[in-house]
């Protein structure tokens, strides 16, 4: 498995696909599938059967996973997409933006 540079809580921008240009916060990372669930991106309609917890049933809109290769981290300083490098500061590995050299 590869080391992912995107983490839960990061603000990301979609760089490919139907939702290209959309920004959102990463809600969850699915490491085994190399996918992430991003707030407000890749919305799908799911048909839900009536159950005890949801007696009405119906159609529910929810976020579906999106490939991590289609996401880029947004630099908080420049508000533009950036690549990330990992540097060792005070004995700890930290993620650093390549555009602004700011710790993410």
Secondary structure, DSSP 8 states (H G I E B T S, - for coil): ----S--TT-EEEE-SSTTTT-EEEEEEEEGGGTEEEETTSSEEEEEE---SS-SS-EEEEEE--EEGGGEEEE-TTT-SEE-EEEEEETTEEEEEETTT--B-
